[in-house]
Amino acid sequence: MQIDHRSQEPSPIEPRFREWLERIPGTVYVQQGKGTATTVYISPRVEGLVGFPPETFTEDPEAWSELVHPEDRDRLHEADLASDETGSFRCEYRLRSVDGTHRWMRDEAHRQADRADLWIGVLVDITEQKRTEEELRAAVRRFQTLVEQVPTVIYIEALDEAISPMYVSPHYESMFGFTPQERMADPTLWEQLVHPEDRDELLAEIAALDPDAEGWSFEYRMRHRDGHIVWVKDEAVLVREDDGTPLFYQGVLSDVTESRRAKDELQRALDELRRADEMKNTFLTAVSHDLRTPLATILGNAITLEHADELALTSEERTDMARSLAAKARRLTELITDLLDMDRLTRDAFEPRLAPEELADLIERVTRDVDLMGERQIELDLHPVVAMVDRSMIERVVENLLVNASKHTPPEATIGVRLRAVGDGAEIVVQDDGPGVPAELRDVLFQPFERGPSASPHSPGVGLGLSLVARFAELHGGRAWVQDRPGGGAAFHVLLASTDEGSLSS
């Protein structure tokens, strides 16, 4: 029901309340009726609010609705109708000022208990509040746009004992395969994704943080949803109120997988360079010794033989010196051959020339010709095996194993050589009754320039023999290894796998 403001019905506002209402902050009004009620009173403050005098609203029933922003009228009308049921009205909308601009109002009113048709309300200008809210929303939109474009994960974490995020940026899905919503819904997801090898140490470091820590910086591995590993750098800072009160942690997860890979590759390269430098020094030391020593002997014997008549050397002495010259020359030839072979192997320029070969005959021939030091005895246990092999390589394998055994055993030692067919391949074993090889050295012995702890400092060689044995075995599809010999000593095994169907028989 609407009440005509020009009727003779007494005003619902007693004069004694008018002065009090006009002192209240905000614009107070009184309306009568249901739905869009008639304004029977509005305090003078309305003129300072929108520039129109109070009479504009009390004398023209349509003035209020005409000044409401067109986009807000339907919403205001719905709030009016709903208030008839609840007895309480609240709405925020825009009113046009006398200068044509619109100002935001918060409008609240309540129906009076003793007058069902009487409403008392208050208008408050919230234009600045709305502007501030819009600026905050714009700032949030700019922040979200920035966060969503940055190729890292931005997160905000609550200040509690559990690892509970308050916000996770969208890049979480591309980095780990899980959506931010999945992360927020499962407080244990982060811990599950941390690599098992890093988890305990990382959780211990987090637990050791001071409760008021200003932040952290960790590097660790996480598992993507599809199983691949992602190295992350996790950095966070503590955000505080102006008065210093801690609010939350704000952090960044960066994918550092590529930089870690580059770092690891660089470290491996540095290690390789370091090993290469050590090998170079070892090589120069060994070669200088192993070249100069036999050369000095050769030169000395040659000079002596040159003056043999003057020195009245016997025929036997001359023969011994000639034999010594030949032996030293063979040592130099072996050394140079090893160096050249290693160079060719390093450059992948060594291809085996395969041909059928009776391995037992080959081994027996090499053992007759090899020059062992001291009074060592060779015991042969050879089964007939025909194989497609590179004869010169296999000769070098057997010769290097025999020479190696002689360097690491006493002069009276016994060296055994065994040949067996193994499946479609063959196995050569050279064993001795010397001191054996410690377990920690069994792999490194097959690396270049490794001579073993029991090698005599006066024995020839630069530590290439066993490395050549291993490489030649690999070129025949096999491998080389060493293990303890039953009863003491070392047993060096060389497996030659079949490189051509039907090429091996026993």
C-alpha positions in Angstrom: 0.0 0.0 0.0 1.4 3.4 -0.9 0.5 6.5 1.2 0.1 9.9 -0.6 2.6 12.3 0.9 0.0 15.1 0.5 -2.7 13.3 2.6 -3.9 14.8 5.8 -2.8 11.8 7.8 -0.4 13.0 10.6 3.3 12.6 10.0 4.8 9.4 11.5 7.8 11.5 12.6 7.3 13.5 15.7 9.0 16.8 15.8 11.1 15.9 18.8 12.8 13.1 16.8 13.6 15.1 13.7 16.5 16.9 15.3 17.9 13.7 16.6 17.6 11.9 13.2 19.3 14.8 11.5 22.3 14.4 13.8 22.8 10.7 12.9 25.8 10.0 10.6 24.3 8.9 7.3 21.0 9.8 5.7 18.0 8.6 7.6 14.7 8.1 5.9 11.2 6.9 6.8 8.9 5.1 4.3 5.4 3.8 4.5 3.8 1.0 2.5 4.8 -2.3 0.9 7.2 -3.1 -1.9 8.4 0.2 -3.3 7.1 2.3 -0.4 6.5 6.1 -0.3 9.2 8.3 1.3 7.6 10.4 4.0 10.7 11.7 5.5 14.4 11.9 4.6 17.1 13.8 6.6 18.7 16.9 5.1 22.0 15.1 4.8 20.7 13.6 1.5 21.5 16.9 -0.2 25.2 16.6 0.7 25.0 13.0 -0.4 23.6 13.4 -4.0 23.0 17.1 -4.3 19.2 17.0 -4.3 17.2 18.5 -1.4 14.9 16.3 0.7 11.8 17.5 -1.0 12.9 15.8 -4.2 12.2 12.5 -2.6 9.2 13.3 -0.4 7.2 15.3 -3.0 7.9 13.0 -6.0 7.2 9.3 -5.4 9.1 8.4 -8.6 12.3 10.4 -7.9 14.1 7.7 -6.0 13.6 5.0 -8.6 14.5 7.4 -11.4 17.8 8.3 -9.7 18.8 4.6 -9.3 21.3 3.4 -11.9 19.4 1.4 -14.6 21.6 -1.6 -14.1 20.7 -1.8 -10.4 16.9 -1.2 -10.6 15.8 -4.8 -11.0 18.0 -5.9 -8.1 16.7 -3.1 -5.9 13.1 -4.0 -6.7 13.6 -7.7 -5.9 15.1 -6.7 -2.5 12.1 -4.4 -1.8 9.7 -7.3 -2.5 11.7 -9.8 -0.4 11.8 -7.4 2.5 8.0 -7.5 2.8 8.4 -11.1 3.9 11.4 -10.7 6.2 10.9 -7.3 7.6 14.5 -6.4 6.9 16.0 -4.7 3.8 19.6 -4.4 2.7 20.9 -3.6 -0.7 23.9 -1.8 -2.4 23.2 0.2 -5.5 24.2 3.4 -7.3 22.3 6.7 -7.1 22.7 9.5 -9.7 24.0 12.8 -8.2 22.9 16.2 -9.3 26.1 16.5 -11.4 25.3 13.3 -13.3 27.8 11.0 -11.6 26.7 7.9 -9.7 27.6 7.2 -6.2 27.4 3.8 -4.4 25.0 3.5 -1.5 24.5 1.0 1.2 20.7 1.1 2.0 19.5 -0.7 5.2 16.0 -0.5 6.6 13.8 -2.4 9.1 10.0 -2.6 9.6 8.8 -1.2 12.9 7.3 -3.7 15.3 4.3 -1.4 16.3 3.7 -0.1 12.7 3.7 -2.9 10.1 3.6 -0.3 7.3 6.4 1.9 8.7 10.1 1.5 7.7 13.0 3.4 9.0 16.3 3.1 7.1 19.7 4.7 6.6 21.7 5.5 3.4 25.5 5.4 3.7 27.8 6.6 0.9 30.2 3.6 0.1 31.6 5.0 -3.1 35.2 5.1 -1.8 34.8 1.7 -0.3 33.7 0.3 -3.7 36.5 2.1 -5.4 39.0 0.6 -3.0 37.4 -2.9 -3.5 37.6 -2.5 -7.3 41.2 -1.4 -7.0 41.9 -4.5 -4.8 40.1 -6.7 -7.3 42.1 -5.2 -10.2 45.3 -5.7 -8.2 44.3 -9.3 -7.6 43.6 -9.8 -11.3 47.0 -8.3 -12.2 48.7 -10.5 -9.6 46.9 -13.6 -10.8 47.7 -12.8 -14.4 51.4 -12.4 -13.4 51.4 -15.6 -11.4 49.7 -17.6 -14.1 52.3 -16.4 -16.7 55.4 -17.0 -14.6 56.8 -20.5 -15.4 57.1 -21.4 -11.8 54.7 -22.5 -9.0 53.7 -19.8 -6.6 52.3 -21.0 -3.3 51.1 -19.5 0.0 51.4 -21.8 3.0 49.6 -21.5 6.4 51.5 -21.1 9.6 50.8 -24.4 11.1 52.6 -27.7 11.7 51.0 -29.4 8.7 52.2 -28.6 5.2 48.9 -27.0 4.2 48.8 -24.6 1.2 46.4 -21.7 1.1 47.0 -21.1 -2.6 48.8 -22.9 -5.4 49.3 -21.3 -8.9 48.1 -23.1 -12.1 51.6 -24.0 -13.2 51.5 -26.8 -10.6 49.7 -29.0 -13.2 52.3 -28.6 -15.9 55.2 -29.1 -13.5 53.8 -32.1 -11.6 50.7 -33.3 -13.5 48.3 -32.5 -10.6 45.9 -29.6 -10.6 46.1 -26.9 -7.9 42.7 -28.1 -6.7 44.0 -31.7 -6.2 47.0 -30.3 -4.3 44.7 -28.1 -2.1 42.4 -31.0 -1.4 45.1 -33.5 -0.4 47.5 -32.1 2.3 49.7 -35.2 2.0 50.2 -34.9 -1.8 53.4 -32.9 -1.6 55.0 -35.4 0.7 54.0 -38.3 -1.5 55.5 -36.6 -4.6 58.9 -35.9 -2.9 61.4 -38.5 -4.1 61.8 -41.3 -1.6 65.6 -40.9 -1.5 65.2 -37.2 -0.5 62.1 -37.3 1.7 63.5 -38.2 5.1 66.3 -35.7 4.9 64.1 -32.9 3.6 61.4 -33.5 6.3 64.2 -33.5 8.9 65.5 -30.1 7.6 61.9 -28.7 7.7 61.3 -30.0 11.2 64.6 -28.4 12.3 63.5 -24.9 11.1 63.0 -22.3 13.8 59.2 -21.6 14.4 59.8 -18.0 13.4 62.1 -18.8 10.5 62.1 -16.0 7.9 62.0 -18.6 5.1 63.9 -21.5 3.5 65.7 -22.6 0.4 65.9 -26.3 -0.5 66.7 -28.3 -3.6 65.2 -31.8 -4.0 63.5 -34.2 -6.4 59.8 -34.7 -7.0 58.0 -37.2 -9.1 55.6 -36.1 -11.9 52.3 -37.8 -12.2 53.7 -39.8 -15.2 56.7 -41.0 -13.1 59.5 -38.8 -14.4 61.7 -36.9 -12.0 61.6 -33.1 -11.6 64.4 -31.4 -9.7 62.9 -28.3 -7.9 64.3 -25.3 -6.0 61.9 -24.5 -3.2 62.3 -20.9 -1.8 59.9 -19.2 0.6 59.8 -16.1 2.8 57.7 -15.3 5.9 55.1 -12.5 5.2 54.4 -10.3 8.3 51.8 -7.6 9.2 53.1 -4.1 9.6 53.4 -4.7 13.3 55.5 -7.8 12.7 52.8 -10.4 13.3 53.6 -13.5 11.1 50.8 -14.1 8.5 51.9 -16.9 6.2 54.8 -18.2 4.0 54.9 -17.2 0.4 57.1 -19.4 -1.8 58.2 -20.3 -5.3 58.9 -23.8 -6.7 61.2 -23.6 -9.8 62.0 -26.5 -12.1 65.8 -26.8 -12.1 66.0 -30.2 -13.8 68.0 -28.9 -16.7 70.4 -26.9 -14.6 70.9 -29.9 -12.4 71.5 -32.0 -15.4 74.0 -29.5 -16.8 75.7 -29.3 -13.4 76.0 -33.1 -13.2 77.3 -33.2 -16.8 79.8 -30.5 -16.0 80.9 -32.4 -12.8 81.3 -35.6 -14.9 83.3 -33.7 -17.4 85.5 -32.2 -14.7 86.0 -35.7 -13.2 86.9 -37.1 -16.7 89.4 -34.2 -17.2 90.8 -34.9 -13.7 91.2 -38.6 -14.5 92.6 -37.8 -17.9 95.2 -35.5 -16.3 96.1 -38.2 -13.7 96.3 -40.7 -16.5 98.5 -38.3 -18.5 100.9 -37.9 -15.5 100.9 -41.7 -14.9 101.5 -42.3 -18.6 104.4 -39.8 -18.8 106.0 -41.2 -15.7 105.6 -44.8 -16.8 106.6 -44.3 -20.4 109.7 -42.2 -19.4 110.8 -45.0 -17.1 109.9 -47.9 -19.4 111.5 -46.3 -22.4 114.7 -45.0 -20.7 115.4 -48.2 -18.8 115.6 -50.6 -21.7 117.2 -48.0 -23.9 119.9 -47.5 -21.4 120.5 -51.2 -21.2 120.5 -51.5 -25.0 122.9 -48.6 -25.4 125.2 -49.9 -22.7 125.3 -53.4 -24.2 125.7 -52.0 -27.7 128.7 -49.9 -26.6 130.2 -52.9 -24.8 129.8 -55.1 -27.8 131.3 -52.3 -30.0 134.5 -52.6 -27.8 134.2 -56.3 -27.3 137.7 -57.0 -28.7 139.3 -54.3 -26.6 137.5 -55.6 -23.5 138.4 -59.2 -24.4 134.8 -60.4 -24.1 134.3 -64.1 -24.3 131.9 -65.7 -26.9 129.5 -66.6 -24.1 129.5 -63.0 -22.8 128.9 -61.6 -26.2 126.0 -64.1 -26.7 124.4 -63.0 -23.3 124.6 -59.3 -24.3 123.1 -60.0 -27.7 120.3 -62.0 -26.0 119.8 -59.1 -23.5 119.7 -56.6 -26.4 117.0 -58.7 -28.2 114.9 -59.0 -24.9 115.0 -55.3 -24.3 114.1 -54.5 -27.9 111.2 -56.9 -27.6 110.0 -55.0 -24.4 110.2 -51.7 -26.3 108.3 -53.2 -29.2 105.6 -54.5 -26.8 105.3 -51.1 -25.1 105.0 -49.2 -28.3 102.5 -51.7 -29.7 100.3 -51.4 -26.5 100.3 -47.6 -26.8 99.4 -47.7 -30.5 96.7 -50.3 -29.9 95.2 -48.2 -27.0 95.2 -45.1 -29.2 93.3 -47.0 -32.0 90.8 -48.5 -29.5 90.2 -45.0 -28.0 89.4 -43.7 -31.5 87.3 -46.7 -32.4 89.7 -47.5 -35.2 90.3 -51.1 -34.3 88.1 -53.7 -36.0 88.8 -57.4 -35.5 89.6 -59.5 -38.5 87.9 -62.7 -37.8 89.0 -66.1 -39.2 88.7 -69.7 -38.0 91.4 -70.4 -35.4 92.3 -73.5 -33.3 92.6 -71.7 -30.0 94.6 -74.5 -28.2 97.4 -74.4 -30.8 97.4 -70.6 -30.7 97.8 -70.6 -26.9 100.4 -73.2 -26.9 102.5 -71.3 -29.4 102.2 -68.0 -27.4 103.3 -69.7 -24.2 106.4 -71.1 -25.9 107.4 -67.7 -27.2 106.6 -65.4 -24.2 109.5 -64.1 -22.3 108.7 -64.6 -18.6 111.0 -63.3 -15.8 112.6 -65.7 -13.4 112.1 -69.5 -13.2 108.3 -69.5 -13.5 106.6 -72.6 -14.9 103.6 -72.7 -17.2 101.1 -75.5 -16.9 98.7 -76.0 -19.8 95.2 -77.5 -19.6 93.8 -76.9 -23.1 90.7 -78.4 -24.7 90.4 -78.2 -28.5 88.2 -75.3 -29.5 87.9 -73.8 -33.0 86.6 -70.2 -33.1 86.2 -67.2 -35.4 88.6 -64.8 -33.8 91.2 -62.1 -34.6 94.4 -64.2 -34.1 96.6 -61.2 -33.3 94.2 -60.0 -30.7 93.9 -63.3 -29.0 97.7 -63.7 -29.1 97.9 -60.3 -27.3 95.3 -61.4 -24.8 97.2 -64.6 -23.8 100.6 -62.8 -23.9 99.4 -59.9 -21.7 97.8 -62.2 -19.2 101.0 -64.3 -18.9 103.2 -61.2 -18.6 100.8 -59.7 -16.0 101.0 -62.9 -14.0 104.8 -62.8 -14.1 104.9 -59.3 -12.8 102.8 -60.0 -9.7 104.2 -63.4 -8.6 107.5 -64.5 -7.1 110.2 -65.9 -9.6 109.4 -69.5 -8.6 105.7 -69.2 -9.1 103.6 -71.5 -11.3 101.2 -70.1 -13.9 98.4 -72.2 -15.3 96.5 -71.7 -18.6 93.2 -73.3 -19.2 90.9 -73.3 -22.3 87.3 -74.6 -22.3 84.3 -74.3 -24.6 81.5 -72.4 -22.9 78.1 -72.7 -24.7 78.7 -71.1 -28.1 81.9 -69.4 -26.9 85.2 -70.1 -25.3 86.8 -69.2 -22.0 90.5 -68.7 -21.4 91.8 -68.7 -17.8 95.3 -67.7 -16.7 95.8 -68.3 -13.0 98.8 -68.1 -10.6 99.6 -68.9 -7.0 100.7 -65.4 -6.2 99.2 -63.0 -3.6 95.9 -62.6 -5.4 93.9 -59.4 -6.1 92.0 -57.5 -3.4 88.2 -57.3 -4.1 88.2 -53.5 -4.3 90.8 -53.5 -7.1 89.2 -56.2 -9.4 87.3 -53.7 -11.6 89.9 -50.9 -11.7 92.7 -53.3 -12.8 91.1 -53.3 -16.3 91.4 -49.5 -16.5 94.3 -48.0 -18.5 97.5 -47.4 -16.5 96.4 -49.5 -13.5 99.3 -51.8 -12.4 98.0 -53.2 -9.1 99.7 -53.0 -5.7 102.0 -55.9 -6.1 103.7 -54.9 -9.3 107.4 -54.6 -9.1 108.6 -51.0 -9.6 111.4 -52.5 -11.8 109.0 -54.5 -14.0 108.3 -53.2 -17.5 104.9 -51.9 -18.7 102.7 -48.9 -18.2 99.5 -50.6 -17.0 97.9 -51.1 -20.4 98.0 -54.9 -20.7 94.8 -55.7 -18.8 92.9 -52.8 -20.3 93.7 -54.2 -23.7 92.7 -57.7 -22.7 89.3 -56.3 -21.6 88.8 -54.3 -24.8 89.9 -57.2 -27.1 87.4 -59.5 -25.2 84.6 -56.9 -25.8 85.4 -56.7 -29.5 84.8 -60.5 -29.6 81.5 -60.1 -27.8 82.8 -61.2 -24.4 84.3 -59.8 -21.3 87.2 -60.1 -18.9 87.3 -60.4 -15.1 89.4 -61.6 -12.2 88.5 -63.7 -9.2 90.2 -65.7 -6.4 92.0 -68.9 -7.5 91.0 -71.9 -5.4 93.9 -72.5 -3.0 95.2 -68.9 -3.3 96.3 -66.6 -6.0 94.4 -64.9 -8.8 92.5 -66.3 -11.8 92.0 -64.0 -14.8 89.1 -65.1 -17.0 88.4 -64.0 -20.6 85.1 -65.1 -22.2 85.0 -65.0 -26.0 81.4 -65.2 -27.2 80.3 -66.5 -30.6 80.4 -63.8 -33.2 79.1 -66.0 -36.0 76.5 -68.8 -35.9 78.3 -72.2 -35.6 81.7 -70.6 -35.4 82.6 -72.3 -32.1 82.9 -76.1 -31.4 84.5 -78.4 -28.9 
